[in-house]
């Protein structure tokens, strides 16, 4: 079985957020394709405080190349996918290395200036959306790019789908306690709409501590580090899924929300253009509260149109076929 290294930071492997879900899903589908995805991660100098000056993750990446290369060489790996730009210099040691970005140097993201120099060395990438393909070409001249979405788990989307379980006033938000995710806007919405039940889901246990700095309204429920099964079960019960982030490379929960038939409210930024189903509505700080309330007031319990769109565009089968085509060409090089 051909080996492919997947290089991520320790914190990405440790928390139940997009990167770990992607890693597990890629490993499982690759195994079906006859490819062994080997997880590779440095064990030192990885800060949890990437938003504080001096603690940027990329600085930790730079001092971990020996650890990462030792793992790669010891496992006799010749092909590597790395998910953060700080490991772009792997290109100097392995000709078959490809970037799959979980972040992107967009001004909306904290630390984007730190990422930019690394992107000038990227020569091959897998990205999740056509928007990112255009941006990585326009800004950094990277043209060897394959678009493959992170597929949702159809089995979970089938198992937990039940429109009769929808709570009409339940609003669901998923993210991190980080400035670009804007949890403060969600808390403000809850204060102004006490008739709504607002559930905020955070991918890591560490946010239990950081969320203590906020005054949490009584109609807000906080949940942390849910399993995929728990996410889909909770997603099914919500009437509206709302994202108010400044920027996303893919927004996996949005595709899962579509798959569960949710009415979606999302930012109008073009990075969300792939979320373009019939009952997905774009807004901004000036009209989000009204959009969320209109979505909650809809007579629809579930959107069959959103669900069909998600299964066509973002299922794990779509992801599997994308990687089957990619591995067929890349691993023969």
LINURGI-V615563 format. One record per pair of residues at least 24 apart in sequence whose C-alpha atoms are under 8 Angstrom apart, sorted by the first residue. I is the first residue (numbers start at 1). J is the second residue. D is the distance in Angstrom with one decimal. If there is no record, write none. Layout:
I:J:D
I:J:D
This chain:
1:34:5.7
1:35:5.6
1:36:6.2
2:34:6.9
2:35:5.0
2:36:6.0
2:331:8.0
3:35:6.0
3:36:4.7
3:37:6.1
3:38:6.8
3:77:6.0
3:78:7.7
3:79:7.2
4:35:7.1
4:36:6.1
4:37:5.0
4:38:6.0
4:77:6.3
4:78:7.2
4:79:5.1
4:80:5.5
4:81:7.2
5:37:5.8
5:38:4.8
5:39:6.1
5:40:6.4
5:72:7.0
5:77:6.5
5:79:6.3
5:80:4.5
5:81:6.1
6:37:6.4
6:38:5.9
6:39:5.1
6:40:5.8
6:80:5.9
6:81:4.9
6:82:5.8
6:83:7.7
7:39:6.4
7:40:4.8
7:41:5.8
7:68:7.8
7:80:7.2
7:81:6.2
7:82:4.6
7:83:6.4
8:39:7.7
8:40:6.5
8:41:5.5
8:82:6.3
8:83:5.8
8:84:6.8
9:41:5.4
9:42:6.5
9:46:7.2
10:41:5.5
10:42:6.3
10:43:6.4
10:46:7.0
11:46:7.5
11:48:7.4
15:203:6.4
15:204:5.3
15:205:7.9
15:225:7.1
16:203:5.1
16:204:6.2
16:225:5.4
16:226:6.9
16:227:7.0
17:203:4.8
17:204:7.2
17:225:7.7
18:252:6.8
19:102:6.9
22:150:6.6
29:320:6.1
30:320:7.7
30:323:7.7
33:324:6.7
40:68:6.7
40:71:6.8
40:72:7.5
41:68:6.4
42:67:5.8
42:68:5.9
43:67:7.9
50:111:7.8
51:110:6.2
51:111:6.9
56:111:7.0
56:114:7.7
57:86:7.7
58:85:7.5
58:86:4.7
58:114:7.0
58:115:7.3
59:86:7.6
61:86:5.3
61:87:6.3
62:86:6.5
62:87:7.3
79:331:7.4
85:115:6.3
85:118:5.7
85:119:6.5
86:115:7.2
86:118:6.4
88:118:6.0
88:119:7.4
88:121:6.6
88:122:6.3
89:118:7.8
89:121:7.5
91:121:8.0
91:122:7.9
96:330:7.9
96:333:7.9
97:124:7.4
98:122:7.9
98:123:7.6
98:124:5.1
98:125:5.2
98:126:7.0
99:124:6.4
99:125:4.5
99:126:6.2
100:125:5.8
100:126:4.9
100:127:5.9
101:125:8.0
101:126:7.6
101:127:6.6
101:249:7.5
102:249:6.3
103:248:7.6
103:249:6.2
104:249:6.9
106:247:7.7
108:180:6.6
108:246:5.8
108:247:6.1
109:180:6.2
109:246:7.6
109:247:6.9
110:179:8.0
110:180:7.3
128:249:6.9
128:250:5.9
129:249:7.5
129:250:6.7
129:271:8.0
129:274:7.0
130:274:7.9
131:270:7.2
131:271:5.8
131:273:7.6
132:249:7.1
132:271:7.4
146:326:7.7
147:322:7.8
148:318:8.0
148:319:6.0
148:322:5.5
148:323:7.3
149:250:7.7
149:314:6.1
149:318:7.5
149:319:5.7
150:250:7.8
150:252:7.0
150:314:6.8
150:315:8.0
150:316:7.3
150:319:6.1
151:314:4.9
151:315:4.5
151:316:4.0
151:317:7.2
151:318:6.7
151:319:5.2
152:252:7.8
152:255:7.3
152:256:6.1
152:259:8.0
152:314:6.4
152:315:5.1
152:316:5.3
153:315:6.7
153:316:5.8
154:311:7.7
154:315:6.3
154:316:6.8
156:229:6.7
156:232:6.6
157:232:6.8
157:256:7.8
157:259:6.3
157:260:6.1
160:232:6.4
160:233:5.5
160:236:6.5
161:233:7.9
161:236:5.9
161:260:6.1
162:236:6.7
163:236:7.2
163:237:7.8
163:301:5.9
163:302:5.9
164:301:7.6
165:236:7.1
165:237:5.4
166:236:6.4
166:237:4.2
166:238:5.6
166:239:5.9
166:301:6.5
167:237:5.6
167:238:5.8
167:239:6.1
168:238:7.3
168:239:5.4
168:296:6.5
168:297:7.8
168:301:7.6
169:195:7.4
169:196:5.0
169:197:5.9
169:238:7.8
169:239:6.6
169:296:6.1
170:196:6.1
170:197:4.7
170:198:5.9
170:199:7.3
170:237:7.5
170:238:5.0
170:239:5.6
170:240:6.8
170:296:7.8
171:196:7.0
171:197:6.1
171:198:4.8
171:199:6.2
171:238:5.8
171:239:6.2
171:240:5.0
171:241:6.0
171:242:7.1
171:296:7.8
172:198:6.0
172:199:4.9
172:200:6.2
172:201:7.8
172:235:7.3
172:238:6.1
172:239:7.9
172:240:6.2
172:241:4.9
172:242:6.2
173:198:7.7
173:199:6.2
173:200:4.9
173:201:6.3
173:241:6.1
173:242:5.3
173:243:6.2
174:200:5.7
174:201:4.6
174:202:6.0
174:203:7.9
174:243:7.3
174:253:7.1
175:200:7.7
175:201:6.4
175:202:5.3
175:203:6.8
176:202:5.4
176:203:6.6
176:204:7.9
176:207:7.3
177:202:7.5
177:207:6.4
177:210:7.0
177:211:6.9
180:245:5.7
180:246:5.3
180:247:7.2
181:244:6.5
181:245:4.2
181:246:6.4
182:244:6.5
182:245:6.0
182:246:7.8
185:244:7.8
187:216:6.9
187:217:7.0
187:220:7.6
189:289:6.4
190:217:6.7
190:219:6.7
190:220:6.8
191:217:6.1
194:219:6.2
195:219:7.8
197:221:7.8
199:223:7.4
201:225:7.7
201:226:7.8
202:226:8.0
232:256:7.7
232:260:7.6
235:260:6.9
235:262:7.8
236:260:5.9
236:261:7.9
236:262:7.6
238:262:7.2
239:263:6.6
239:295:7.9
239:296:6.2
239:301:6.8
239:302:7.5
240:264:5.9
240:265:7.4
240:292:7.1
240:295:6.5
240:296:6.1
241:265:6.3
242:266:6.0
242:292:7.3
243:267:6.7
244:284:7.7
247:271:6.7
248:272:7.5
255:310:6.2
255:314:6.8
256:310:7.7
258:306:5.0
258:307:5.2
258:309:7.5
258:310:5.6
259:306:6.7
259:307:4.3
259:308:7.3
259:309:7.8
259:310:5.1
259:311:6.4
260:302:7.9
260:307:6.0
261:302:4.9
261:303:4.5
261:304:5.9
261:305:7.6
261:306:5.5
261:307:4.8
262:302:5.8
262:303:6.1
262:306:7.3
262:307:8.0
263:295:6.4
263:302:7.1
263:303:6.5
263:306:7.7
264:295:7.8
265:291:6.9
265:292:6.5
265:295:7.8
277:305:6.9
277:306:5.3
277:309:6.2
278:305:6.2
278:306:6.2
279:303:6.8
279:305:7.4
279:306:6.3
280:306:7.6
